[in-house]
Amino acid sequence: MIRILYFAGLRETFGIEVEDMALPAPPTVTQLIDQLRQRGTPWSDSLAPGRRWRVAVNHEMSPLDQVLADGDEVAFFPPVTGG
């Protein structure tokens, strides 16, 4: 089981802040994204290739090929800018 967190515009678009999901082991971040896209709109639109969003696993920026483990926390959020 992994915990998925959605922040900012993604949280508003999906209408959910956090969810727990069981995935086949060992999944990668890409496989998780593919599964979320299969939910249809707005998931497929918001997580489409070329859209701007970031992903972190256990509070660290993550590549899409990172393998997930039971108990991991995956966070999706838009890029952040500041000044």
Residue frames as a rotation matrix with the C-alpha (Angstrom) as fourth column:
MET 1
0.588 0.809 0.000 0.00
0.809 -0.588 0.000 0.00
0.000 0.000 -1.000 0.00
ILE 2
-0.662 -0.728 0.176 1.28
0.725 -0.682 -0.096 3.46
0.190 0.064 0.980 -0.88
ARG 3
0.210 0.670 -0.712 -0.08
0.678 -0.625 -0.388 6.84
-0.705 -0.401 -0.585 0.14
ILE 4
-0.386 -0.253 0.887 -0.64
0.866 -0.430 0.255 9.43
0.317 0.867 0.385 -2.59
LEU 5
-0.040 0.287 -0.957 -0.86
0.576 -0.776 -0.257 13.15
-0.817 -0.561 -0.134 -1.86
TYR 6
-0.002 0.116 0.993 -2.10
0.926 -0.375 0.046 15.81
0.377 0.920 -0.107 -4.29
PHE 7
-0.298 -0.216 -0.930 -1.23
0.681 -0.731 -0.049 19.48
-0.669 -0.647 0.365 -3.84
ALA 8
-0.693 -0.018 -0.721 -2.41
-0.206 -0.953 0.221 22.87
-0.691 0.301 0.657 -5.11
GLY 9
-0.258 0.622 -0.739 -4.20
-0.950 -0.301 0.078 22.81
-0.174 0.723 0.669 -8.48
LEU 10
-0.666 0.000 -0.746 -4.01
-0.306 0.912 0.272 19.02
0.681 0.409 -0.607 -8.77
ARG 11
-0.904 0.370 -0.215 -5.82
0.360 0.385 -0.850 18.62
-0.232 -0.846 -0.481 -5.45
GLU 12
-0.411 0.778 -0.475 -8.52
-0.451 -0.626 -0.636 21.01
-0.792 -0.047 0.608 -6.64
THR 13
-0.355 0.231 -0.906 -8.84
-0.916 0.107 0.386 19.36
0.186 0.967 0.174 -10.05
PHE 14
-0.687 0.014 -0.726 -9.06
-0.057 0.996 0.074 15.81
0.724 0.092 -0.683 -8.68
GLY 15
0.256 0.824 0.505 -11.18
-0.622 -0.260 0.739 16.78
0.740 -0.503 0.446 -5.67
ILE 16
0.904 -0.053 -0.425 -9.00
0.313 0.760 0.570 14.67
0.293 -0.648 0.703 -3.39
GLU 17
0.621 -0.694 0.363 -6.09
-0.769 -0.630 0.109 15.48
0.153 -0.347 -0.925 -1.10
VAL 18
-0.520 -0.783 0.342 -4.87
-0.837 0.547 -0.019 12.02
-0.172 -0.296 -0.939 -0.11
GLU 19
0.694 0.692 -0.198 -5.57
-0.709 0.705 -0.020 8.40
0.126 0.154 0.980 -0.97
ASP 20
-0.217 -0.696 0.685 -4.10
-0.615 0.642 0.458 4.99
-0.758 -0.322 -0.567 -0.26
MET 21
0.601 0.376 -0.706 -3.58
-0.798 0.329 -0.504 2.61
0.043 0.866 0.498 -3.15
ALA 22
0.251 -0.487 0.836 -2.44
-0.100 0.846 0.523 -0.98
-0.963 -0.215 0.163 -3.50
LEU 23
0.512 -0.170 -0.842 -0.31
-0.857 -0.171 -0.486 -1.61
-0.061 0.971 -0.233 -6.58
PRO 24
0.947 -0.266 -0.179 1.37
0.219 0.944 -0.245 -4.66
0.234 0.193 0.953 -8.04
ALA 25
0.658 -0.753 -0.017 4.85
-0.356 -0.331 0.874 -4.97
-0.664 -0.569 -0.486 -6.60
PRO 26
-0.218 -0.299 -0.929 7.28
0.647 -0.757 0.092 -3.52
-0.731 -0.581 0.358 -7.35
PRO 27
0.664 0.518 0.539 5.65
0.746 -0.424 -0.513 -0.67
-0.037 0.743 -0.668 -9.30
THR 28
-0.622 -0.776 0.104 7.50
0.782 -0.622 0.034 2.36
0.039 0.103 0.994 -10.62
VAL 29
-0.493 0.411 -0.767 6.30
0.045 -0.868 -0.494 5.96
-0.869 -0.278 0.409 -10.47
THR 30
-0.798 0.175 -0.577 5.53
-0.603 -0.246 0.759 5.68
-0.010 0.953 0.302 -14.19
GLN 31
-0.749 0.538 -0.388 3.30
0.362 0.822 0.440 2.66
0.555 0.189 -0.810 -13.58
LEU 32
-0.469 0.574 -0.671 1.47
0.700 -0.221 -0.679 4.56
-0.538 -0.788 -0.298 -10.85
ILE 33
-0.589 0.216 -0.779 0.92
-0.398 -0.916 0.047 7.51
-0.703 0.337 0.626 -13.19
ASP 34
-0.864 0.266 -0.427 -0.35
-0.318 0.368 0.873 5.16
0.390 0.891 -0.234 -15.92
GLN 35
-0.613 0.660 -0.434 -2.84
0.762 0.640 -0.102 3.64
0.210 -0.393 -0.895 -13.48
LEU 36
-0.406 0.454 -0.793 -4.05
0.361 -0.717 -0.596 7.09
-0.839 -0.529 0.127 -12.42
ARG 37
-0.767 0.079 -0.637 -4.45
-0.554 -0.581 0.596 8.16
-0.323 0.810 0.489 -16.07
GLN 38
-0.880 0.433 -0.196 -6.69
0.231 0.751 0.619 5.15
0.415 0.499 -0.760 -16.68
ARG 39
-0.512 0.719 -0.470 -9.28
0.596 -0.097 -0.797 6.80
-0.619 -0.688 -0.379 -14.44
GLY 40
0.108 0.522 0.846 -10.06
0.956 -0.289 0.056 9.10
0.273 0.802 -0.531 -17.37
THR 41
-0.327 -0.158 0.932 -10.65
0.170 -0.980 -0.106 12.83
0.930 0.124 0.347 -17.30
PRO 42
0.914 -0.405 0.011 -9.44
-0.383 -0.872 -0.307 14.87
0.134 0.276 -0.952 -15.38
TRP 43
0.575 -0.725 0.379 -6.66
-0.052 0.430 0.901 12.43
-0.816 -0.538 0.210 -14.43
SER 44
0.302 -0.455 0.838 -5.57
0.880 0.470 -0.062 11.66
-0.366 0.756 0.542 -17.98
ASP 45
0.699 -0.009 0.715 -5.54
0.414 -0.810 -0.416 15.36
0.583 0.587 -0.562 -18.88
SER 46
0.894 -0.285 0.345 -3.79
-0.440 -0.701 0.561 16.66
0.082 -0.654 -0.752 -15.77
LEU 47
0.360 -0.786 0.503 -1.10
-0.271 0.427 0.862 13.94
-0.893 -0.447 -0.060 -15.70
ALA 48
0.959 0.046 0.280 -0.60
0.249 0.336 -0.908 13.83
-0.136 0.941 0.311 -19.47
PRO 49
0.006 -0.991 0.137 2.92
0.940 0.052 0.337 13.86
-0.341 0.127 0.932 -20.90
GLY 50
-0.427 -0.276 0.861 4.04
0.652 -0.754 0.082 17.42
0.627 0.596 0.502 -21.43
ARG 51
0.681 0.653 0.332 1.92
0.170 -0.581 0.796 18.83
0.713 -0.485 -0.507 -18.59
ARG 52
-0.304 -0.835 0.458 3.82
-0.268 -0.386 -0.883 20.60
0.914 -0.391 -0.106 -15.85
TRP 53
0.834 0.410 0.369 3.84
-0.468 0.171 0.867 18.76
0.292 -0.896 0.335 -12.52
ARG 54
-0.307 -0.951 0.033 6.44
-0.747 0.220 -0.627 17.26
0.589 -0.217 -0.778 -10.22
VAL 55
0.749 0.493 -0.443 6.56
-0.126 0.762 0.635 14.10
0.651 -0.420 0.632 -8.13
ALA 56
-0.260 -0.784 0.563 8.29
-0.865 -0.070 -0.496 13.35
0.429 -0.616 -0.660 -4.85
VAL 57
0.456 0.304 -0.837 8.67
0.089 0.920 0.382 10.00
0.886 -0.249 0.392 -3.10
ASN 58
0.489 -0.189 -0.852 9.12
0.863 0.252 0.439 10.12
0.132 -0.949 0.286 0.66
HIS 59
0.823 0.016 -0.567 9.73
0.226 -0.926 0.302 13.89
-0.521 -0.377 -0.766 0.56
GLU 60
-0.289 -0.929 -0.233 12.47
-0.035 -0.233 0.972 13.74
-0.957 0.289 0.034 -2.11
MET 61
0.246 0.321 -0.914 12.16
-0.886 -0.307 -0.347 14.67
-0.392 0.896 0.209 -5.78
SER 62
0.006 -0.113 0.994 11.85
-0.039 0.993 0.113 11.48
-0.999 -0.040 0.002 -7.76
PRO 63
-0.782 -0.198 -0.591 12.60
-0.604 0.000 0.797 10.24
-0.158 0.980 -0.120 -11.27
LEU 64
0.180 0.958 -0.224 9.72
-0.984 0.176 -0.038 8.52
0.003 0.227 0.974 -13.03
ASP 65
0.189 -0.147 -0.971 11.57
-0.354 0.912 -0.206 5.19
0.916 0.383 0.120 -13.13
GLN 66
-0.647 -0.418 0.638 11.92
-0.722 0.065 -0.689 5.03
0.247 -0.906 -0.344 -9.33
VAL 67
-0.395 0.472 -0.788 10.61
0.245 0.881 0.405 1.76
0.886 -0.033 -0.463 -7.90
LEU 68
-0.024 0.505 0.863 8.02
-0.809 -0.517 0.280 2.19
0.587 -0.692 0.421 -5.16
ALA 69
-0.802 -0.234 -0.550 7.91
0.130 0.830 -0.542 0.11
0.584 -0.506 -0.635 -2.00
ASP 70
0.181 0.880 -0.439 5.13
0.688 0.206 0.696 -0.72
0.703 -0.428 -0.568 0.41
GLY 71
0.353 0.050 -0.934 4.59
0.870 -0.384 0.308 2.23
-0.344 -0.922 -0.179 2.75
ASP 72
-0.728 -0.646 0.229 6.01
0.684 -0.661 0.308 4.88
-0.047 0.381 0.923 0.40
GLU 73
0.260 0.732 -0.630 4.42
0.457 -0.668 -0.587 8.31
-0.850 -0.135 -0.508 0.18
VAL 74
-0.531 -0.341 0.776 4.10
0.846 -0.175 0.503 9.77
-0.036 0.924 0.381 -3.32
ALA 75
0.049 0.513 -0.857 3.28
0.377 -0.804 -0.459 13.46
-0.925 -0.300 -0.233 -3.75
PHE 76
-0.212 -0.021 0.977 2.16
0.964 -0.169 0.205 15.18
0.161 0.985 0.056 -6.95
PHE 77
0.326 0.280 -0.903 2.35
0.501 -0.861 -0.086 18.96
-0.802 -0.424 -0.421 -7.21
PRO 78
0.903 -0.035 0.428 2.79
0.365 -0.464 -0.807 21.74
0.227 0.885 -0.406 -9.75
PRO 79
-0.139 -0.988 0.072 6.23
0.824 -0.156 -0.545 23.32
0.549 -0.017 0.836 -10.15
VAL 80
0.674 0.310 -0.671 6.83
0.690 -0.589 0.421 25.98
-0.265 -0.746 -0.611 -7.54
THR 81
-0.063 -0.692 0.719 8.35
0.623 -0.590 -0.513 29.37
0.780 0.416 0.468 -8.20
GLY 82
0.629 0.231 -0.742 9.26
0.754 -0.414 0.510 32.02
-0.189 -0.881 -0.434 -5.73
GLY 83
0.221 -0.561 0.798 11.07
0.458 -0.663 -0.592 35.22
0.861 0.497 0.111 -5.36
